[in-house]
């Protein structure tokens, strides 16, 4: 277990006993409550020691007492600035509230806070630390708010920062997790979550992060949140980014821009109302039981990725790191693109499956099943990629969207339309393995699923098709009816009867015992309707005695249907 005081705070002597409690204003810096070092309240705009906002003391009879703290850096003429060579910690201690406001006058950088090291927004202590403070483990953790508004600026580290510096940690276990950047602890005891929020709002407001942006952590539920709105900017383009568990990133508004590096997990992220998000590679749902989600919604909203996008991701062999157990609900990811929004990537988009770093030869597949991923492209939404792979555990759906890429079904499920609907694919489609779900509720446009593909559509020998039928008035239907394509191909071994599964719903205009036929590319599969589908093998694939017996059974069904029925109660 780690010591009660995080390492980044130890370097300040007597840090926990020197506070400023009265409101003081000097050169645009407003200080209230528990804030160290005291030089800030005296008007210093540059300090060497860590800045701590919200803290605690051990009072009489060794009783723990939380202390709230506030700093506001408000624009003046000339611009107001506050800089530390060390760290800024906001609301890191149990029950303590910390708040930092950076408020400009509309001009870029009119109020600025910067540090050479890192920012810790919110924090928590391990069980040993709680015991040393005389607190129960379920004691409320610290709460933190950081507001950058109206042209204010926050610079976390710089290009000269070391690899272990330039971190913005929001609701993250700073004392134990990601020490020096990447190492995971083998085990950790955790406590209830806490609130930590970063708000960036208004034109010319900006936050820059040099090396890492981490919100939440793998081992517990958090309420870490970032809101970027109304023309503000967040730039972490050279940083490692993780938003974990219940963490949120909300990007909204015209001229609102967020630039991130490679994203190991997006938590719950939304891009709305003509906002823009640019990233490297993305994982949506990774290494936590709650998974992750990305919503891109509204005309003008877009996400641009310069690497692969993975929806639901499983990549690591945890047995080497001391982990064991079954994780059936882990690694869930959901990506939705809707209402004329755009997601574009220069790489591939992979839904479900197993990541490239996961060694399936060392770990039984039953112990670590594939990730669950869901991709929906709706209502004029556009997805642009090289190839979209729907792997085992993956699902592709939506209605009225466009997938401008090649599409490969490799163990996943494709369900075009929303009972029913339309999907456009701008390249080739390969149905290699997996399942295509098609719905038919009538003969008119809009009453059945429809796939328009600019390229060819190929069916593999192991692919399955589930055809659900309602309001059926015809005795035969073709699978080509559900497609608008130039070319169909079937790979050697494709057999329609083996690939097809029928489900009859309501209002089926067939008599009991009547034949129903499905055709595709010269193959025909016949079924006898008895309230559900019963397959009838092709006659030319049977021997003569079997074929003769089949004909006799069909004639018997016809005679049975034509025979007069006895009144109820007769025997």
C-alpha positions in Angstrom: 0.0 0.0 0.0 1.1 3.6 -0.7 1.7 6.2 2.0 -1.1 8.6 2.7 0.5 11.5 1.0 0.9 11.3 -2.8 4.5 11.6 -3.9 3.9 14.8 -5.8 2.9 16.5 -2.5 5.7 15.4 -0.2 8.2 17.9 -1.5 6.5 20.9 0.1 7.5 21.2 3.8 4.6 21.6 6.3 2.2 21.4 3.4 -0.7 20.2 5.5 -0.6 22.9 8.2 -0.3 26.2 6.3 -3.5 27.5 4.8 -5.1 30.8 3.8 -8.7 31.1 5.0 -9.7 34.6 4.2 -10.7 35.8 0.7 -7.8 37.7 -0.8 -7.6 39.4 -4.2 -4.3 40.5 -5.8 -3.5 41.1 -9.4 -6.6 39.1 -10.5 -5.9 36.1 -8.3 -8.7 35.3 -5.8 -7.9 32.9 -3.0 -10.3 31.4 -0.5 -10.0 28.6 2.1 -7.4 25.9 2.2 -4.8 26.8 -0.4 -1.0 26.4 -0.3 1.6 27.7 -0.7 0.5 30.9 1.1 2.6 33.1 -1.3 -0.3 32.9 -3.8 -2.6 34.7 -1.5 0.1 37.3 -1.0 0.1 38.0 -4.8 2.8 35.7 -6.1 2.1 34.6 -9.7 5.1 32.2 -9.8 5.8 29.6 -7.2 8.2 26.6 -6.9 6.1 24.4 -4.7 3.0 22.3 -5.4 -0.3 24.2 -5.4 -2.9 22.4 -3.3 -6.5 23.5 -3.4 -8.7 21.8 -0.8 -6.9 19.9 2.0 -7.2 18.6 5.5 -5.8 18.9 9.0 -5.7 16.5 12.0 -7.4 18.5 14.7 -7.9 18.1 18.4 -8.1 14.5 19.6 -6.6 13.4 16.3 -9.9 14.0 14.5 -9.7 14.4 10.7 -11.1 17.6 9.3 -11.6 18.4 5.6 -10.9 21.9 4.3 -12.3 23.3 1.1 -10.3 25.6 -1.1 -10.8 27.9 -4.1 -8.6 29.8 -6.5 -9.9 32.1 -9.3 -7.5 33.5 -11.8 -9.4 36.3 -13.4 -8.3 38.4 -16.4 -6.9 41.8 -15.8 -4.8 44.2 -17.9 -2.1 43.0 -18.4 -3.2 39.3 -18.6 -3.3 37.4 -15.3 -1.2 34.3 -14.9 -0.3 31.7 -12.3 2.6 29.3 -12.7 4.2 26.6 -10.6 7.3 24.6 -11.3 5.6 21.6 -9.6 2.0 20.2 -9.6 -1.5 21.5 -9.0 -3.8 19.2 -6.8 -7.5 20.0 -6.6 -9.8 18.3 -4.2 -7.6 15.2 -3.6 -8.4 14.4 0.0 -11.5 12.8 1.6 -14.5 15.1 1.9 -12.5 18.1 0.8 -13.7 20.3 -2.1 -11.3 22.1 -4.4 -12.0 24.5 -7.2 -9.9 26.3 -9.7 -11.4 28.9 -12.0 -9.5 30.4 -15.0 -11.7 33.2 -16.3 -10.7 35.3 -19.3 -12.2 38.4 -20.8 -12.8 36.9 -24.2 -9.3 37.4 -25.5 -7.1 34.3 -25.9 -4.9 33.7 -22.9 -6.2 36.7 -21.0 -6.1 34.5 -17.9 -3.6 31.6 -17.8 -2.6 28.9 -15.4 0.4 26.7 -16.2 2.7 24.2 -14.5 5.8 22.3 -15.4 4.6 19.0 -13.9 1.0 17.8 -13.8 -2.6 18.5 -12.6 -4.4 16.2 -10.2 -8.2 16.9 -10.4 -9.9 14.9 -7.6 -8.1 12.0 -5.9 -8.5 9.1 -3.6 -6.5 7.2 -0.9 -6.1 3.5 -0.3 -7.6 1.6 2.6 -4.4 2.0 4.7 -4.5 5.8 4.2 -8.1 5.9 5.4 -7.2 3.9 8.5 -4.3 6.3 9.3 -6.7 9.2 9.0 -9.2 7.5 11.4 -11.8 7.3 8.6 -13.9 4.5 7.4 -13.0 3.1 3.9 -16.3 4.2 2.5 -15.7 7.8 3.6 -16.6 10.3 0.9 -13.7 11.1 -1.4 -12.6 14.6 -2.5 -14.5 16.6 -5.0 -12.9 18.8 -7.6 -14.0 21.3 -10.3 -11.7 23.1 -12.8 -13.4 25.7 -15.0 -11.6 27.3 -17.9 -13.9 30.0 -19.3 -14.3 32.9 -21.7 -10.7 32.9 -23.1 -9.0 31.4 -20.1 -6.1 29.0 -20.7 -4.7 26.0 -18.8 -1.3 24.6 -19.9 -0.5 21.2 -18.4 3.2 20.6 -18.9 5.1 21.6 -22.1 7.0 20.2 -24.9 10.0 20.1 -22.6 8.2 18.0 -19.9 9.6 14.6 -19.0 7.6 11.5 -19.8 6.3 11.3 -16.2 5.2 15.0 -16.4 2.6 16.9 -18.3 -0.3 14.7 -17.0 -3.9 15.8 -16.5 -5.4 13.2 -14.1 -9.1 13.4 -13.4 -10.6 11.0 -10.9 -7.5 8.8 -11.1 -5.5 6.9 -8.5 -2.4 9.1 -8.9 -0.5 7.6 -6.0 -0.5 4.0 -7.3 -1.7 3.8 -10.9 0.4 4.8 -13.9 3.4 5.7 -11.8 5.9 6.9 -14.3 3.5 6.5 -17.1 2.4 2.9 -17.8 2.9 0.2 -15.2 -0.3 -1.4 -13.8 -0.4 -2.6 -10.2 -0.9 -6.3 -9.7 -3.7 -5.7 -7.2 -5.3 -2.7 -5.6 -8.0 -2.1 -2.9 -10.4 0.6 -3.9 -12.9 2.9 -2.3 -16.2 4.5 -3.5 -16.0 7.0 -6.3 -15.9 10.8 -6.3 -16.7 13.7 -8.5 -14.1 15.5 -10.6 -15.1 17.8 -13.5 -13.3 19.8 -16.0 -15.3 22.5 -17.9 -13.9 24.3 -20.9 -16.3 26.8 -22.4 -16.4 29.8 -24.6 -14.5 31.0 -27.7 -10.7 31.2 -27.2 -10.8 29.1 -24.0 -8.2 26.4 -24.2 -6.6 23.5 -22.3 -3.4 21.9 -23.5 -2.0 18.6 -22.2 1.6 17.6 -23.0 1.9 13.9 -22.3 -1.2 12.1 -20.8 -4.9 12.7 -20.2 -6.3 10.1 -17.8 -9.9 10.1 -16.5 -11.0 7.4 -14.0 -9.3 4.1 -13.6 -9.8 0.4 -14.3 -10.7 -0.8 -10.8 -13.8 1.2 -9.7 -16.6 3.4 -10.8 -15.9 7.1 -11.2 -17.7 10.3 -12.1 -14.8 11.9 -13.9 -16.1 14.2 -16.6 -14.8 16.7 -19.2 -17.2 19.2 -20.9 -15.9 21.2 -23.9 -18.5 23.6 -25.3 -19.3 26.8 -27.1 -16.2 27.2 -29.2 -13.6 26.1 -26.6 -10.6 23.8 -27.4 -8.9 20.9 -25.7 -5.5 19.9 -27.2 -3.9 16.7 -26.1 -2.8 15.6 -29.6 0.6 14.3 -28.4 -0.8 12.7 -25.3 -1.8 9.2 -24.3 -5.6 9.3 -23.6 -7.7 7.1 -21.4 -11.3 7.7 -20.3 -12.2 4.7 -18.2 -15.3 3.1 -16.6 -18.1 5.8 -16.2 -15.9 8.7 -17.3 -17.3 11.1 -19.8 -16.1 13.5 -22.5 -18.8 15.7 -23.9 -17.9 17.9 -26.9 -20.6 20.3 -28.2 -21.1 23.4 -30.3 -19.9 25.1 -33.4 -16.1 25.8 -33.5 -15.7 23.5 -30.5 -12.6 21.3 -31.1 -10.9 18.5 -29.3 -7.6 17.0 -30.5 -6.4 13.8 -28.8 -3.5 11.4 -29.5 -4.1 7.6 -29.5 -7.1 6.8 -27.3 -6.8 3.6 -25.3 -10.5 4.0 -24.3 -13.1 6.7 -24.8 -15.3 6.0 -21.8 -18.6 7.6 -22.7 -17.9 10.2 -25.3 -20.3 12.4 -27.3 -19.6 14.8 -30.2 -22.7 16.9 -31.0 -24.0 20.1 -32.5 -21.3 20.7 -35.1 -18.4 20.0 -32.8 -15.1 18.3 -34.0 -12.9 15.6 -32.5 -9.6 14.6 -34.0 -7.7 11.6 -32.7 -5.1 9.0 -33.5 -6.2 5.4 -33.1 -9.3 4.8 -31.0 -10.6 2.0 -28.7 -14.2 2.3 -27.7 -14.6 -0.1 -24.8 -11.4 -1.6 -23.4 -10.3 -3.3 -20.2 -13.3 -2.5 -17.9 -16.6 -4.1 -17.2 -18.7 -1.1 -18.2 -17.1 -0.8 -21.6 -17.3 2.5 -23.6 -19.4 4.4 -26.1 -18.9 7.0 -28.7 -21.9 9.0 -30.1 -21.4 11.3 -33.1 -24.6 13.2 -33.8 -25.9 16.1 -35.8 -25.0 17.9 -39.1 -21.4 19.3 -38.9 -20.4 17.0 -36.1 -17.4 14.9 -37.1 -14.7 12.6 -35.7 -11.4 12.2 -37.7 -9.1 9.4 -36.8 -5.6 8.8 -38.2 -5.5 5.1 -37.1 -7.7 2.1 -36.6 -10.9 2.3 -34.7 -11.7 -0.7 -32.5 -15.3 -1.0 -31.1 -15.0 -3.4 -28.2 -11.4 -4.4 -27.7 -9.6 -7.3 -26.0 -5.9 -7.3 -26.3 -4.0 -8.4 -23.3 -3.1 -11.7 -21.6 -3.7 -10.8 -18.0 -2.2 -14.1 -16.7 1.3 -12.7 -17.0 0.3 -9.8 -14.8 -1.2 -11.8 -12.0 -4.8 -11.6 -13.0 -7.1 -14.5 -13.3 -10.9 -15.2 -13.6 -13.7 -15.0 -16.1 -14.7 -11.7 -17.7 -17.8 -12.5 -19.8 -19.1 -8.9 -19.8 -15.8 -7.1 -20.3 -14.7 -5.1 -23.3 -18.1 -3.9 -24.5 -18.1 -1.0 -27.0 -20.8 1.0 -28.8 -20.3 3.4 -31.7 -23.3 5.4 -33.1 -23.1 7.8 -36.0 -26.4 9.6 -36.7 -28.2 12.6 -38.1 -25.7 13.5 -40.9 -22.7 13.3 -38.6 -19.4 11.9 -39.9 -16.7 9.6 -38.6 -13.7 9.2 -40.9 -10.6 7.1 -40.4 -7.6 6.6 -42.5 -7.4 3.1 -41.1 -9.9 0.2 -40.6 -12.8 -0.1 -38.2 -13.1 -3.3 -36.3 -16.2 -4.3 -34.4 -15.8 -7.0 -31.7 -13.3 -9.8 -31.9 -9.9 -10.2 -30.3 -7.2 -7.5 -30.5 -3.8 -8.3 -32.2 -1.9 -8.4 -28.9 -4.0 -11.0 -27.2 -2.3 -14.4 -27.3 -5.1 -16.9 -27.7 -2.6 -19.8 -27.7 -1.8 -19.2 -24.1 -5.3 -18.5 -22.7 -8.4 -20.7 -23.2 -11.0 -19.0 -25.4 -13.7 -19.9 -23.0 -11.9 -17.9 -20.3 -11.5 -14.8 -22.4 -14.2 -14.7 -25.0 -14.1 -12.1 -27.8 -15.1 -8.5 -27.1 -18.6 -7.3 -27.7 -18.9 -4.4 -30.1 -21.9 -2.6 -31.6 -21.8 -0.2 -34.6 -24.9 1.7 -35.7 -25.0 4.1 -38.6 -28.4 5.9 -38.7 -30.3 8.8 -40.3 -27.8 10.1 -42.8 -24.8 9.3 -40.7 -21.6 8.6 -42.6 -18.8 6.2 -41.8 -15.6 6.5 -43.9 -12.9 3.9 -43.6 -10.7 1.5 -45.6 -12.5 -1.7 -44.4 -15.1 -2.4 -41.7 -14.6 -5.8 -40.1 -17.5 -7.2 -38.0 -15.8 -9.9 -36.0 -17.1 -12.5 -33.6 -19.0 -10.7 -30.9 -19.6 -7.7 -33.2 -22.9 -6.3 -34.4 -23.6 -3.9 -37.3 -27.0 -2.2 -37.6 -28.7 1.1 -38.3 -31.1 2.6 -40.8 -30.5 5.3 -43.5 -26.8 5.5 -42.9 -23.9 5.1 -45.3 -20.8 3.0 -44.8 -18.2 4.3 -47.3 -15.8 1.3 -47.1 -15.5 -2.3 -47.9 -17.4 -4.5 -45.5 -16.3 -7.9 -44.2 -18.4 -10.1 -41.9 -16.0 -12.4 -40.1 -18.1 -14.1 -37.4 -20.3 -11.1 -36.5 -23.9 -10.0 -37.2 -25.2 -7.6 -39.8 -28.8 -6.4 -39.3 -29.5 -3.6 -41.9 -32.4 -1.3 -41.0 -34.5 -0.8 -38.0 -37.5 -3.1 -38.5 -36.9 -2.8 -41.4 -34.7 -0.2 -43.1 -31.9 0.7 -45.5 -28.1 0.7 -45.4 -25.7 1.9 -48.1 -22.2 0.3 -48.4 -19.8 2.2 -50.7 -17.5 -0.8 -51.5 -17.5 -4.6 -51.7 -19.2 -6.8 -49.2 -17.8 -10.2 -48.1 -20.1 -12.4 -46.0 -17.4 -14.8 -45.0 -18.7 -16.1 -41.6 -21.4 -14.9 -39.3 -25.0 -14.0 -39.7 -27.1 -11.6 -41.9 -30.5 -10.8 -40.5 -33.2 -9.7 -43.0 -36.7 -8.6 -42.3 -39.7 -8.7 -44.7 -43.0 -7.1 -43.6 -44.5 -6.4 -47.0 -43.8 -5.9 -50.7 -43.5 -2.1 -50.8 -40.3 -0.1 -50.5 -39.7 0.5 -46.8 -41.4 -2.7 -45.8 -38.3 -4.9 -46.1 -34.6 -4.5 -45.4 -32.5 -3.2 -48.3 -28.8 -3.1 -48.9 -27.3 -1.0 -51.6 -23.7 -1.8 -52.4 -21.5 0.0 -54.9 -19.3 -3.1 -55.3 -19.8 -6.8 -55.4 -21.4 -9.0 -52.7 -19.9 -12.4 -52.0 -21.4 -15.2 -49.8 -19.0 -17.7 -48.2 -19.7 -21.3 -47.6 -20.1 -21.0 -43.8 -22.2 -17.9 -43.8 -25.8 -17.9 -42.3 -28.9 -15.9 -43.2 -31.9 -15.4 -40.9 -35.0 -14.3 -42.9 -37.9 -13.1 -40.8 -41.3 -12.9 -42.6 -44.5 -11.0 -41.8 -47.5 -10.0 -44.0 -46.5 -12.5 -46.6 -48.8 -12.9 -49.6 -46.6 -14.7 -52.1 -45.4 -18.3 -52.1 -41.8 -17.5 -53.2 -39.2 -14.8 -52.5 -35.6 -14.2 -53.7 -32.8 -13.0 -51.5 -31.8 -10.7 -54.4 -34.9 -8.8 -53.6 -33.1 -7.4 -50.5 -30.1 -6.1 -52.5 -29.2 -3.5 -55.1 -25.8 -4.6 -56.4 -24.0 -5.1 -59.7 -22.6 -8.5 -59.0 -23.2 -11.5 -56.7 -20.7 -14.2 -56.0 -20.9 -17.4 -54.0 -17.8 -19.2 -52.9 -17.4 -22.9 -53.5 -19.5 -24.9 -51.0 -22.2 -22.3 -50.5 -25.5 -24.0 -50.1 -28.7 -22.0 -49.7 -30.6 -24.7 -47.8 -27.8 -25.0 -45.2 -27.2 -21.2 -44.9 -30.9 -20.2 -44.6 -33.0 -20.1 -41.4 -36.7 -18.9 -41.8 -38.8 -17.3 -39.1 -42.5 -16.8 -39.9 -44.2 -14.1 -37.9 -47.8 -12.7 -38.1 -50.2 -12.5 -41.1 -48.6 -15.2 -43.2 -50.8 -15.8 -46.3 -50.0 -19.4 -46.6 -52.3 -22.4 -45.9 -51.2 -25.1 -43.5 -49.0 -27.5 -45.4 -48.4 -25.1 -48.3 -45.0 -24.9 -50.0 -42.8 -21.7 -49.6 -39.7 -21.2 -51.7 -36.6 -19.0 -51.2 -34.3 -18.6 -54.2 -30.8 -17.1 -54.6 -28.4 -17.3 -57.5 -29.9 -20.3 -59.1 -30.4 -22.2 -55.9 -33.9 -22.9 -54.4 -34.8 -24.0 -50.9 -38.3 -25.2 -50.2 -40.3 -25.3 -46.9 -43.6 -26.6 -45.8 -45.6 -24.1 -43.8 -47.2 -25.5 -40.6 -47.1 -22.3 -38.6 -43.4 -22.5 -38.7 -40.9 -23.5 -41.5 -40.0 -27.1 -42.1 -37.3 -27.6 -44.7 -38.0 -29.8 -47.8 -34.8 -31.1 -49.4 -34.2 -30.7 -53.1 -35.5 -33.7 -55.1 -32.4 -34.0 -57.3 -30.2 -34.4 -54.2 -32.2 -37.5 -53.1 -32.2 -41.1 -54.2 -35.3 -42.3 -56.2 -37.0 -44.2 -53.3 -36.6 -41.2 -50.9 -37.8 -38.8 -53.6 -40.8 -41.0 -54.3 -41.6 -41.2 -50.6 -41.4 -37.4 -50.4 -43.9 -37.0 -53.2 -46.3 -39.3 -51.5 -46.1 -37.4 -48.3 -46.8 -34.1 -50.1 -49.8 -35.6 -51.8 -51.1 -36.8 -48.5 -50.8 -33.3 -47.1 -52.9 -32.0 -50.0 -55.5 -34.7 -49.5 -55.6 -33.8 -45.7 -56.1 -30.2 -46.4 -59.0 -30.9 -48.9 -60.7 -33.4 -46.6 -63.9 -32.2 -44.8 -63.2 -31.2 -41.2 -65.2 -32.7 -38.4 -67.2 -30.5 -36.1 -65.7 -29.7 -32.7 -66.4 -32.5 -30.2 -66.6 -35.3 -32.7 -64.4 -38.3 -32.3 
